[in-house]
């Protein structure tokens, strides 16, 4: 097999899903026989010495270009023999201009079968390969220090998400505040962060809570700042369950992380998370598709899922009142992810694709 010279382009250092995915892809490539250089789109974020080393790697030939960004930002490069787009999306379709961008690549890597179907239906004709995301299971381990929450021994429902309507925070607050009161020994902890830095999540959450305000409401705690990955793991350890009634996910990294931590996890039954969530290892909420109502124009004219509020309330109550059953389901979740989505499994998929591309280059053939 011919060793490849690979340029991996994207985010690496801002803690986003794209950045964490790039770090895992980089880890997979460096564990093989190939040479890799990275282009960090956020070089001002002070990458660690290891990342600086890969930024300065010299490629002897331009074999493979992997662009891991949102579809709106990807662009194939004519100076590389093979172009790969690693990307994802969260609704039932793609903007038409994105399809043109994607079809300029030799192949597309998506994290979920959900994405593969949506991309094909949207008109993407480039070969599509499903390569799931993964995490460092040594970091996301239930054993370890827990984040010190001021919840006073209450049963903690945790939700972690970037601040946007798509994440279903309105449905979350409605279900929680309608189902529980302060007499229930529960607390909701919301960890969020506005990547645009143009909005105030705490203020907006407070206004949203007022829509469902009742006498004697249950407590809600908000953590509105960026956390390092080890701090995120500690926050999961402080929780008893995780809930994200999302309208759509290309993969669903916080759901994956929560399940890896052994938490009983509640999510909508539509989207990329269906690749690793099922009725035996999690709590799925039935949903119906409807027009996406987002603050971002890219979703205009698209459909996404609206989870059942009544069933969401039932699942929250079920987990709270039957904690042993919920704990068993959470343990099964971690087991399933360790078996089917560990780093070795995902690395093998990446190596399979790179080996196939190496063979193509050796033969001097690039498929169109």
C-alpha positions as CSV (number, residue, x, y, z in Angstrom):
1,X,0.0,0.0,0.0
2,X,1.3,3.5,-0.9
3,X,1.6,5.9,2.0
4,X,-0.6,8.9,1.4
5,X,0.1,12.6,2.0
6,X,-3.0,14.0,3.5
7,X,-4.2,17.6,4.3
8,X,-6.9,17.7,7.0
9,X,-8.6,21.0,7.0
10,X,-11.1,22.5,9.5
11,X,-11.6,23.4,13.1
12,X,-9.5,21.8,15.8
13,X,-9.4,24.0,18.9
14,X,-12.8,25.6,19.7
15,X,-14.5,22.6,21.3
16,X,-17.2,22.3,18.7
17,X,-18.4,19.0,17.3
18,X,-16.5,19.7,14.1
19,X,-13.3,20.3,16.2
20,X,-13.7,17.1,18.3
21,X,-14.4,15.1,15.2
22,X,-11.3,16.4,13.5
23,X,-9.1,15.5,16.5
24,X,-10.4,11.9,16.3
25,X,-9.8,11.8,12.5
26,X,-6.3,13.1,13.0
27,X,-5.7,10.5,15.7
28,X,-6.9,7.8,13.3
29,X,-4.6,9.0,10.5
30,X,-1.5,9.4,12.6
31,X,-2.0,5.8,13.9
32,X,-1.6,4.5,10.3
33,X,1.1,4.7,7.7
34,X,0.2,8.0,6.2
35,X,1.6,11.5,6.6
36,X,-0.8,14.2,7.7
37,X,-0.7,18.0,7.8
38,X,-3.5,20.0,9.4
39,X,-4.9,23.4,8.5
40,X,-6.5,24.9,11.6
41,X,-9.1,27.4,10.6
42,X,-8.9,28.8,14.2
43,X,-5.1,29.1,14.5
44,X,-5.5,31.9,16.9
45,X,-6.9,29.5,19.5
46,X,-3.4,28.6,20.7
47,X,-3.3,25.0,19.6
48,X,-1.2,22.6,21.7
49,X,2.4,21.7,20.7
50,X,1.1,18.5,19.0
51,X,-1.2,20.4,16.8
52,X,1.5,22.9,16.0
53,X,3.7,20.0,14.9
54,X,1.0,18.8,12.5
55,X,0.5,22.3,11.2
56,X,4.2,22.4,10.2
57,X,4.3,19.0,8.6
58,X,5.6,19.1,5.0
59,X,3.7,17.1,2.4
60,X,5.8,15.7,-0.3
61,X,2.8,15.2,-2.7
62,X,-0.8,16.5,-2.6
63,X,-2.6,13.2,-2.5
64,X,-5.7,13.6,-0.4
65,X,-7.5,16.7,0.9
66,X,-10.1,16.2,3.7
67,X,-12.3,19.2,4.3
68,X,-14.2,18.9,7.6
69,X,-16.5,21.9,7.8
70,X,-20.1,22.9,7.4
71,X,-21.4,22.4,3.8
72,X,-21.5,26.2,3.3
73,X,-17.8,26.4,3.9
74,X,-16.4,23.4,2.1
75,X,-14.6,23.8,-1.3
76,X,-12.7,21.2,-3.3
77,X,-9.1,21.9,-4.2
78,X,-7.8,21.3,-7.8
79,X,-4.2,20.9,-6.5
80,X,-5.0,17.6,-4.8
81,X,-5.5,14.2,-6.4
82,X,-8.5,13.3,-4.3
83,X,-10.9,15.5,-2.4
84,X,-13.0,14.3,0.5
85,X,-15.8,16.3,2.2
86,X,-16.5,15.4,5.8
87,X,-19.7,17.2,6.8
88,X,-23.2,16.8,8.2
89,X,-26.6,18.5,8.3
90,X,-29.6,18.4,10.5
91,X,-32.9,18.6,8.5
92,X,-34.7,16.6,5.8
93,X,-32.9,18.3,2.9
94,X,-29.9,20.4,1.7
95,X,-29.7,23.9,0.3
96,X,-29.4,23.5,-3.5
97,X,-26.1,25.4,-3.7
98,X,-24.6,23.0,-1.2
99,X,-25.3,20.0,-3.5
100,X,-23.2,21.7,-6.2
101,X,-20.4,22.1,-3.7
102,X,-20.5,18.5,-2.5
103,X,-20.6,17.1,-6.0
104,X,-17.2,18.7,-6.7
105,X,-15.6,16.2,-4.3
106,X,-14.5,12.7,-5.1
107,X,-16.3,11.3,-2.1
108,X,-18.3,12.4,1.0
109,X,-17.9,11.2,4.5
110,X,-21.0,11.6,6.7
111,X,-21.4,10.5,10.3
112,X,-24.8,8.9,10.0
113,X,-27.1,6.8,7.8
114,X,-29.6,9.6,8.3
115,X,-27.2,12.0,6.5
116,X,-26.4,9.5,3.8
117,X,-30.1,9.3,2.9
118,X,-30.8,13.0,3.0
119,X,-27.7,13.8,0.9
120,X,-28.6,11.3,-1.8
121,X,-32.2,12.4,-1.9
122,X,-31.0,16.0,-2.2
123,X,-29.1,15.1,-5.4
124,X,-25.5,14.4,-4.2
125,X,-24.1,12.0,-6.8
126,X,-20.5,11.7,-5.3
127,X,-20.0,8.4,-3.5
128,X,-21.1,8.7,0.2
129,X,-19.6,6.7,3.0
130,X,-20.9,6.6,6.6
131,X,-18.0,7.0,9.0
132,X,-19.5,7.6,12.5
133,X,-18.0,9.9,15.0
134,X,-16.4,8.7,18.2
135,X,-14.9,10.0,21.4
136,X,-12.2,9.3,23.9
137,X,-13.8,6.8,26.2
138,X,-11.0,7.2,28.7
139,X,-12.1,10.8,29.2
140,X,-15.8,10.0,29.0
141,X,-15.7,7.4,31.8
142,X,-18.4,7.3,34.5
143,X,-15.6,6.9,37.1
144,X,-14.0,10.1,38.1
145,X,-14.6,13.5,39.7
146,X,-18.1,15.1,39.4
147,X,-18.8,18.8,38.7
148,X,-19.9,20.5,42.0
149,X,-23.5,21.4,41.3
150,X,-25.6,23.5,43.8
151,X,-28.5,21.1,43.4
152,X,-28.7,19.9,47.0
153,X,-28.9,16.2,46.3
154,X,-31.8,16.5,43.9
155,X,-32.3,14.2,40.9
156,X,-30.5,16.1,38.1
157,X,-31.7,16.2,34.5
158,X,-28.9,17.6,32.4
159,X,-29.0,19.1,28.9
160,X,-26.0,20.3,27.0
161,X,-26.3,22.2,23.7
162,X,-25.2,25.2,21.6
163,X,-27.7,28.0,21.9
164,X,-30.1,27.6,19.0
165,X,-33.8,26.8,18.5
166,X,-32.9,23.5,16.8
167,X,-31.8,22.0,20.1
168,X,-35.4,22.0,21.4
169,X,-34.9,24.0,24.6
170,X,-38.4,25.3,24.5
171,X,-39.8,21.8,24.4
172,X,-37.4,20.8,27.2
173,X,-38.5,23.7,29.5
174,X,-42.2,23.1,28.7
175,X,-42.1,19.4,29.5
176,X,-40.0,19.8,32.7
177,X,-42.0,22.7,34.1
178,X,-45.4,21.2,33.4
179,X,-44.5,17.8,34.7
180,X,-42.7,18.8,38.0
181,X,-43.0,21.2,40.8
182,X,-40.6,22.2,43.6
183,X,-42.2,19.4,45.7
184,X,-40.5,16.9,43.3
185,X,-36.9,16.3,44.3
186,X,-35.6,17.2,40.8
187,X,-33.4,19.9,39.2
188,X,-32.8,20.8,35.5
189,X,-29.2,21.8,34.7
190,X,-28.8,23.5,31.3
191,X,-25.2,23.9,30.0
192,X,-25.3,26.1,26.9
193,X,-23.1,28.6,25.0
194,X,-23.8,31.0,22.2
195,X,-21.1,30.4,19.6
196,X,-22.1,33.6,17.8
197,X,-21.7,35.6,21.1
198,X,-24.5,37.9,19.9
199,X,-27.2,36.6,22.2
200,X,-27.9,36.1,26.0
201,X,-28.9,32.5,26.6
202,X,-29.7,33.2,30.3
203,X,-32.1,36.0,29.5
204,X,-33.8,34.1,26.6
205,X,-34.2,31.0,28.8
206,X,-35.8,33.1,31.5
207,X,-38.3,34.5,29.1
208,X,-39.0,31.1,27.8
209,X,-39.6,29.8,31.3
210,X,-42.1,32.5,32.0
211,X,-44.3,31.1,29.2
212,X,-44.7,27.9,31.2
213,X,-44.5,29.4,34.7
214,X,-46.6,27.9,37.4
215,X,-46.9,28.2,41.1
216,X,-44.1,26.4,42.9
217,X,-41.9,25.7,39.8
218,X,-39.1,23.2,39.9
219,X,-35.5,24.6,39.9
220,X,-33.5,25.3,36.8
221,X,-29.8,26.0,36.8
222,X,-28.0,27.5,33.8
223,X,-24.3,27.2,33.1
224,X,-23.5,29.6,30.3
225,X,-19.9,29.3,29.4
226,X,-17.4,27.2,27.4
227,X,-16.0,24.2,29.2
228,X,-12.9,22.1,28.5
229,X,-13.5,18.5,27.6
230,X,-12.6,17.1,31.0
231,X,-15.0,19.6,32.6
232,X,-17.7,18.4,30.3
233,X,-17.1,14.9,31.5
234,X,-17.3,16.0,35.1
235,X,-20.6,17.7,34.4
236,X,-22.1,14.5,33.0
237,X,-20.9,12.6,36.2
238,X,-22.9,15.1,38.3
239,X,-26.1,14.2,36.5
240,X,-28.7,11.4,36.9
241,X,-30.1,11.6,33.4
242,X,-29.6,13.5,30.1
243,X,-32.4,15.0,27.9
244,X,-32.3,16.7,24.5
245,X,-35.6,16.9,22.7
246,X,-33.8,18.1,19.5
247,X,-35.5,19.0,16.3
248,X,-32.7,17.5,14.3
249,X,-29.1,16.2,14.5
250,X,-26.6,15.1,11.9
251,X,-25.0,12.9,14.7
252,X,-25.8,14.1,18.2
253,X,-22.5,14.4,20.0
254,X,-23.9,15.3,23.4
255,X,-26.3,12.4,23.3
256,X,-23.4,10.1,22.4
257,X,-21.3,11.5,25.2
258,X,-24.1,11.2,27.8
259,X,-24.7,7.5,26.8
260,X,-20.9,6.9,27.0
261,X,-21.1,8.2,30.6
262,X,-23.8,5.6,31.3
263,X,-26.6,8.2,31.7
264,X,-30.2,7.3,30.8
265,X,-30.7,9.5,27.8
266,X,-33.8,11.0,26.3
267,X,-34.0,12.3,22.7
268,X,-36.2,12.7,19.7
269,X,-36.6,9.6,17.5
270,X,-35.5,11.3,14.3
271,X,-32.0,12.2,13.1
272,X,-28.5,10.9,13.1
273,X,-28.7,9.8,16.7
274,X,-30.9,6.9,15.6
275,X,-27.7,5.1,14.5
276,X,-26.7,4.6,18.2
277,X,-30.0,5.1,20.1
278,X,-32.8,2.6,20.4
279,X,-35.5,1.5,22.8
280,X,-33.2,-0.8,24.7
281,X,-30.4,1.6,25.4
282,X,-32.2,5.0,25.6
283,X,-35.6,6.8,25.8
284,X,-36.8,7.9,22.3
285,X,-39.6,10.5,21.9
286,X,-42.0,10.0,19.0
287,X,-42.1,13.0,16.7
288,X,-43.8,14.5,13.6
289,X,-42.1,16.4,10.8
290,X,-43.1,20.1,10.4
291,X,-41.7,23.3,8.9
292,X,-38.4,24.3,10.5
293,X,-38.7,27.5,12.5
294,X,-35.2,28.7,13.1
295,X,-33.3,31.9,13.6
296,X,-31.0,30.8,10.8
297,X,-32.1,31.3,7.2
298,X,-30.3,28.2,6.0
299,X,-33.2,26.1,7.3
300,X,-35.9,28.1,5.4
301,X,-38.3,25.7,3.6
302,X,-36.9,22.6,5.4
303,X,-38.7,20.2,7.7
304,X,-37.5,19.0,11.0
305,X,-38.9,16.9,13.9
306,X,-41.3,18.2,16.6
307,X,-41.1,15.8,19.6
308,X,-44.2,14.9,21.5
309,X,-44.4,17.0,24.7
310,X,-46.8,14.6,26.4
311,X,-44.4,11.6,25.8
312,X,-41.4,13.6,26.8
313,X,-43.1,14.4,30.1
314,X,-43.9,10.7,30.6
315,X,-40.3,9.7,30.0
316,X,-38.9,12.3,32.4
317,X,-41.3,11.1,35.1
318,X,-40.5,7.5,34.3
319,X,-36.8,8.0,34.7
320,X,-37.3,10.0,38.0
321,X,-39.6,7.4,39.6
322,X,-37.9,4.3,38.3
323,X,-34.2,5.2,38.7
324,X,-33.0,1.6,38.9
325,X,-34.5,0.7,35.5
326,X,-33.1,3.9,34.1
327,X,-29.6,3.1,35.4
328,X,-29.7,-0.3,33.8
329,X,-30.6,1.3,30.5
330,X,-27.8,3.8,30.9
331,X,-25.3,1.0,31.5
332,X,-26.5,-0.8,28.4
333,X,-26.0,2.4,26.4
334,X,-22.3,2.6,27.4
335,X,-21.8,-1.0,26.6
336,X,-23.4,-0.6,23.1
337,X,-21.2,2.4,22.3
338,X,-18.0,0.7,23.5
339,X,-18.7,-2.3,21.3
340,X,-19.9,-0.7,18.1
341,X,-18.4,2.9,18.2
342,X,-15.1,2.7,20.0
343,X,-12.1,4.4,18.5
344,X,-10.6,1.2,17.0
345,X,-13.9,0.5,15.1
346,X,-14.0,4.0,13.6
347,X,-10.3,4.1,12.9
348,X,-10.7,0.8,10.9
349,X,-13.4,2.5,8.7
350,X,-11.1,5.4,8.0
351,X,-8.2,3.2,7.2
352,X,-10.4,1.1,4.9
353,X,-11.2,4.2,2.9
354,X,-7.6,5.5,2.8
355,X,-6.4,2.1,1.7
356,X,-8.9,2.1,-1.1
357,X,-7.8,5.6,-2.1
358,X,-4.1,4.6,-2.0
359,X,-4.8,1.8,-4.4
360,X,-6.6,4.2,-6.7
361,X,-3.6,6.6,-6.7
362,X,-1.2,3.7,-7.3
363,X,-3.2,2.7,-10.4
364,X,-3.3,6.4,-11.5
365,X,-7.1,6.4,-11.5
366,X,-9.4,8.9,-9.9
367,X,-13.1,8.2,-10.1
368,X,-15.3,11.1,-11.2
